[in-house]
């Protein structure tokens, strides 16, 4: 299969690479054995945040190197690390939600409402909205809006108020999940049964079963309906 | 506009035509005889050319994947004579090797039990297979379920080869781990009344996989990482272990770390070492693509084996049935089993189903390979890749509009980028390497055969037998991460101090290699895959 080569500029240096590759595969095709800027290669880990421009357009574009196809003449760099502020806290010792938020991350009050974070998010989230929800104490909403965040660092890199939206969101989600949501009864019941030793006999019995007997009950077990 | 070319769209028409019939169609589970035959005919583990016996070490004579044998038969990256073992850079109670879910869990528990902990990892903290886990965590938390049923499914799925004490530990602790994660602030999917949402996975007879949308592993990993920072546990990134260090009594007493950026090595003395280095996907067994993260290069297996720890079931590799086969950019990436667990079906080029979608992964993958390779019923892409359809539209049809968006936003988003609307159009899939079922043999406390060396998660062997069930990996890393962390902290407190440090095991291993006639070529562990082109590598003259 004949490959069509297109020019790209990796940190300003020109390479010709096959059309259709992702930025990450183009880096490797060019000869980079990556140490930083490469993690899961599947769009989950946020290791490969990349910024680029294309000629004739003043706007800065962003993407994950592992997910974003190359375009001709793009000039790009990965941002494999960003020095982000993270507050330390103990979820067993925290107080009221908004008070705690402002204590840990006072800079959230500096949000200018410029919406640059939204423009830069490769997950197409709206950090401005979840920060606003968090500030007004609507942690369930903020948790939901921020859930798909992969903590790549791009919003923090661009925020003129110097917020680190993803660390704020992580605190909010943990606070919400631990302290606002109830613990389900079926989970409490099962944990109590196990710690009370109620399943020990059944497990001891099956663990002692010979292989033929085990195979028989395995084949005969009933399935919950889909 | 559809992201599928015209020639593939013709088959989608046939798939749409059979949808109403398939919704009513019941495909019975395979009998034990049918299972054995299908695996033998089609599972990649049964390809004779894929494996060979390893010539040295504790498992000498046993067959394993060629790519792994290449590394086990490699010489160490360090010349033991050049290492100054008198110069100890760090001295800790517990050294945790690996920054995925298992390692971070072990570090948290060791810390909780009073140990001075150092966690070292090859890439960034959290860059691991954990963060990519989509489907969720299996635990018998529902009233219609029990640890007993979870035990039965797990050991049957493992073809009855699992170590029983490990399965016992797994299913017993599973609900406790779900509670632990909830108390740490993990955002599980819930029903409006607060009960946890559970889905099926292949081979699980009850709905028991707890999810956080289709980003379950991401959610657990970022919560645990955050907690590790909150506890001020020290972390070294970009610092893989290249060799374990033993003492003169043969106990594990530390490790040698490589700073990937400066090339400098450091020596860490530790009372106990916990290996949580994950799997081998980036060795690409049988040349399959993989769902695994960049660092999955079997490093932990190699260094533990060289120190004398036997491996278990390393001839059993898991190929996930549904790796993406189109678009080309997503080749091999994971398409979560939870889609099948919520009603998505596998369909061939004619629009027909060919397997019960909730069979175990080894069987489902084998059936897809049979459909494409033997029966010629695959769908061909313009680049020559073949696969079968995963009919995702059924999820909204069965569960009501909005279910796909609610539970599988990640899948919806990633395919939308390529013009594919999974609410209406199917996903093209083919098996992709996903997991090593075996690993370093452990007991129920995560102890290996080497005193002071513990292992947890994918690097360990015995929990999953010869085939792991969906949902059983996330539970494995937390259950055994917790057990190993606690046991290592207690061991570190009680064990006699280490004797003098030694790399004699490396010297012995090198001698054994030489005596087997194996020349010094490839060095191991591999540390990083190299996806650059041969044309470039050939011209690195210096």
Interface residues (C-beta under 8 A of the other chain):
Chain A: X1 X20 X21 X22 X25 X28 X29 X30 X31 X32 X33 X34 X35 X36 X38 X39 X40 X41 X42 X43 X44 X45 X47 X67 X69 X86 X88 X89 X90 X91 X123 X124 X143 X147 X148 X150 X151 X170 X171 X173 X174 X175 X176 X177 X178 X179 X181 X182 X183 X184 X185 X186 X187 X188 X189 X190 X191 X194 X195 X199 X202 X203 X206 X207 X211 X214 X215 X217 X218 X219 X221 X222 X223 X224 X226
Chain B: X31 X32 X123 X124 X126 X127 X129 X131 X132 X140 X141 X142 X143 X144 X146 X147 X148 X149 X151 X152 X153 X155 X156 X160 X164 X165 X167 X168 X171 X172 X175 X176 X178 X179 X182 X183 X184 X185 X186 X187 X188 X190 X193 X194 X195 X196 X200 X205 X206 X207 X212 X213 X215 X217 X218 X219 X222 X223 X226 X229 X230 X232 X238 X260 X261 X291 X293 X294 X328 X329 X333 X334 X343 X358 X383 X409 X410 X413 X414 X417 X528 X530 X531 X532 X533 X536
